[in-house]
Amino acid sequence: MTFSWKRVNAIFQKDLKDFSRNLAVSVVVFLPLILALFNGRAGENTITGHFMTINIAFTLIATYVQCCLIAEEKEKNTLRGLMLSPANTLEILAGKSLLSFVLTIIVIFFSAYLSGYNPPNIWMISMAIILSSIFYIGLGTLLGLVAKSVMDSSVIVLPVIGIFSIGSFVLLLVDKYPILKIAEYLPNVQLIELAEKIEVGAEFSEVLSNLGIISIWVIAVILLTIVVYRKRMVD
Amino acid sequence: MENAIEVKGLAKYFSNFRAVESIDFHVKKGEIFGFLGPSGSGKTTTIKILTGQLDPTVGEAFVFGEKVSKLKNSNARKRFGVLTDNSGLYVRLSIFDNLKLYCQLYDLPISKIDEALGFVNLKEASKKKVSELSKGMMQRVLLARAILHEPELLFLDEPTSALDPVNTLHIYEGLRALNKKGTTIFLTTHDMHEADTLCDRVAFLNKGKIQLMDEPRNLKKQYADSTITMELTNDEQVTIRKDAAGAEAMYQLMMENRLVTVHSNEPTLGDIFVRVTGGELV
């Protein structure tokens, strides 16, 4: 299978133009920044505080925005046009994800700056954030493919926002409800754990398990997305 | 002549509903083939199977000799263009931006946009936002998109359904010109006049089955009722049979200088369809 960056870029350029004119969705980009600004002003300087903003950026931009972009393509029958064009599955999915990826990274960068988060090992955190972005974008794509309309996508994305942006607080209830221990394996919880380890000077080998668990989520969501996408191609 | 499309025993079932039932046909390269039938007869389902958007339940379909299930690579997709009822446009973008995306996907120069818009009579409106267009204009943009890469095979599902008569004629001329350049056209329509005007061969589809397939001229000959209608000077209409008695009657009227017009009573494709299927075209 060939892979053309030219086609990926064409879809990205189109999305960028379309997104800039879609105020209903594009306004969401500012929410994590506002939250980060409040956090910074309030002097909130804990990893949990910083990563609440970052996880909200993931769920709102990487997942919600991506979900809306895909659901709209489906609802307006433009996804069918892309599917019938020479662009293959990977090119379409990469092209459709690039805008959400760029936006997520930019917003997380500025959120970290506004809330005063300054990790001691920027490379390890960057790697974890890039991996997490891919997971959340994959999740958004998957939900967008499942949603029947943009309106529908706004509803089905709500549990995701709940679980992945504030899910880490569930761990406070583990003593009372041991079953909630499973939440430790959520990618957002793993990201916070990784950030906490880095904060106390952990080496790459010490965060490998966290990166591994996030990678498993990434692989699972990508495979599931490709299966659902291919099914949508012929229904 | 080589076939652009070949269909053998094709069927598609949705739960208990049989959308297409064991159809066989072929479309020769360079032909305009009309797939005619009322709404719900299976036309769109057939196009979707032929373009790889649906998998058949039974049977096989080949496009350019390749099984349709193998048409998913980019080189195969560059060979055909599609306009169906489930084609959509980016409404917040201009006509130009919509077509620019497809130029880039097909690796075409941007100058192709002007050519395609000229084809659908929309050159002047290229900067207009799609959300500001009428349904007919949108249909023309979709058609421009389908022919942008000058495909060898063009699938058109009711291409002029939302167009006014002037633009319909313009599209007919364009399709004929494309066909002359070598594009094979597979057209579905319920407009019998459209089929008669454009198609080299037609197939009548009803309740998922092909009822009849031939050149429109042959069908009309086959179903002609051998009568002639004459209009007389007193506005009276007289129908005669094409035999010796009829010729005698016509001769008499001509001698009396009472004959104004003579029409052979050829059935239209619509008449034939109704006779063959016993149903109406909706």
Interface residues (C-beta under 8 A of the other chain):
Chain A: M1 T2 S4 K6 R7 N9 A10 I11 Q13 K14 K17 D18 R21 N22 K76 N77 T78 R80 G81 L82 M83 L84 S85 P86 A87 N88 M233 V234 D235
Chain B: T51 G52 Q53 L54 D55 K72 N73 S74 N75 R77 K78 V82 N86 S87 G88 L89 Y90 V91 R92 L93 D97 K100 L101 Y102 Q104 L105 Y106 D107 R145
